[in-house]
Amino acid sequence: MKGIEIRPWRVGDRDRIRELMREHLDEVDGGAGDFIPDDHNVNAMTDLGLTWAEAGEPSLVACKNGVPVGFVLAGPIVSPLHLRDRLLHYLASHVCRKERGHRLSNLLNERLSAMAEAAGYDRIETVVFDQRAWRSLQAADFEIRGYLVRKRLKQQRKRAA
């Protein structure tokens, strides 16, 4: 795709990634997403992606003319348990609205898969809450395995304004 570069997150991308992360969290808020769209989560998820990218994990940005317009946040699932496979956690992804429909999600997912395989991961795990995201993942050969099952135990607390 002309003018598009897929690459790892860089410290110099921080402000733009924070904007994209805020858009992402605002879009999934009220849906099935679990992350509260506040400054704490925006900063924590941005810092996590930068840390993972610096360590060589496939947290990626799609840049148009050098400016990030989409991202994938992915890194290792660390567990004290013995697991059959080495798992990569696909925590979040987003493409800004005006750049949707140009296959950027597909490009990000394809590069994520290639980098994960090259790094020795056996599987990529994620949870999907909307059809648009599912179609993008399906195009990159992800498959549905199992079900997300929930039971809310407490009344949803109102967020402080």
C-alpha positions in Angstrom: 0.0 0.0 0.0 1.5 3.3 -1.1 2.7 5.6 1.7 2.0 3.0 4.4 4.7 1.6 6.7 4.1 -1.1 9.3 6.7 -1.0 12.0 7.2 -1.4 15.8 6.1 1.4 18.1 8.7 4.1 18.9 9.0 6.5 21.8 8.6 9.4 19.3 5.1 8.0 18.5 3.9 8.2 22.1 1.6 11.3 21.7 0.0 10.0 18.5 -0.4 6.5 19.9 -2.1 8.0 23.0 -4.6 9.8 20.7 -5.3 6.5 18.9 -5.5 4.6 22.2 -8.1 7.1 23.5 -10.1 6.7 20.3 -10.0 3.0 20.7 -11.0 3.0 24.3 -13.8 5.5 23.6 -15.2 3.3 20.8 -15.3 0.1 22.9 -16.6 1.8 26.0 -20.2 0.8 26.6 -19.8 -2.3 24.5 -18.3 -5.4 25.8 -14.8 -4.0 26.3 -13.4 -4.1 29.8 -11.0 -1.2 29.8 -12.3 2.1 31.2 -11.4 5.0 28.8 -9.5 7.1 31.2 -6.1 8.7 31.2 -4.7 5.9 33.4 -5.5 3.2 30.9 -4.5 5.3 27.9 -1.1 5.9 29.5 -0.7 2.3 30.8 -1.6 0.7 27.5 0.7 3.1 25.6 3.6 2.4 28.0 3.0 -1.3 27.8 3.1 -1.2 24.0 6.3 0.8 24.0 7.9 -1.5 26.5 6.9 -4.6 24.5 8.0 -3.0 21.2 11.4 -2.1 22.7 11.8 -5.7 23.8 11.2 -6.9 20.3 7.5 -7.9 20.7 5.1 -7.2 17.8 3.4 -4.1 19.0 3.0 -2.4 15.7 1.9 0.9 14.1 0.6 1.6 10.6 2.1 4.9 9.5 0.8 7.0 6.7 3.4 9.5 5.5 5.3 8.9 8.8 2.3 9.5 11.1 0.7 6.6 13.0 -2.9 6.0 11.9 -3.4 2.5 13.4 -1.9 0.1 15.9 -1.7 -3.4 17.3 -0.9 -3.8 21.0 0.5 -7.3 21.5 3.0 -9.0 23.9 3.7 -12.1 25.8 1.3 -13.9 28.1 3.4 -14.5 31.2 2.3 -17.2 33.6 3.8 -19.2 36.4 1.8 -22.2 35.0 3.2 -24.7 32.5 1.5 -24.1 29.2 1.5 -26.2 26.1 2.2 -23.3 23.8 4.1 -20.0 23.9 1.3 -17.5 23.7 1.2 -13.9 22.4 -1.6 -11.8 23.8 -3.3 -9.5 21.3 -4.6 -6.9 23.7 -6.0 -4.2 21.4 -6.0 -2.8 17.9 -7.3 0.3 16.2 -7.3 2.2 12.9 -8.5 5.8 12.9 -11.9 6.3 11.3 -10.7 8.2 8.2 -8.2 5.4 7.3 -10.7 2.5 7.6 -11.6 0.5 4.6 -8.0 0.5 3.2 -6.9 -2.9 4.6 -4.7 -1.4 7.3 -6.1 -3.8 9.9 -5.3 -6.7 7.5 -1.8 -5.4 7.0 -1.2 -5.0 10.7 -2.6 -8.5 11.5 -0.5 -10.1 8.7 2.7 -8.5 10.0 1.8 -9.4 13.6 1.3 -13.0 12.6 4.6 -13.1 10.7 6.6 -11.5 13.5 5.0 -13.7 16.2 5.9 -16.9 14.2 9.4 -15.6 13.6 9.8 -14.9 17.3 8.8 -18.5 18.2 5.3 -18.0 19.4 2.9 -20.9 18.9 -0.4 -19.0 19.2 -1.9 -15.5 19.3 -4.8 -15.1 21.7 -7.4 -12.3 21.8 -11.0 -11.6 22.6 -13.1 -9.9 20.0 -16.2 -7.8 20.8 -17.4 -6.5 17.4 -18.0 -7.9 13.9 -15.7 -5.4 12.2 -12.7 -6.6 14.3 -13.7 -10.3 13.8 -13.8 -9.9 10.0 -10.3 -8.3 10.1 -9.0 -11.2 12.2 -10.7 -13.8 10.1 -9.0 -12.4 7.0 -5.7 -13.1 8.8 -6.7 -16.7 9.4 -7.7 -16.4 13.1 -10.5 -18.8 14.1 -13.1 -18.9 16.9 -12.1 -21.3 19.7 -14.5 -21.5 22.6 -16.7 -18.8 24.1 -16.2 -15.9 26.4 -18.6 -16.5 29.3 -19.3 -13.9 31.9 -21.4 -13.4 35.0 -21.5 -10.0 36.6 -21.3 -10.3 40.4 -21.8 -6.8 41.4 -23.8 -3.8 40.2 -21.8 -1.9 37.7 -20.3 1.0 39.6 -20.7 4.5 38.2 -17.4 6.1 37.2 -16.3 9.2 38.8 -16.8 12.2 36.4 
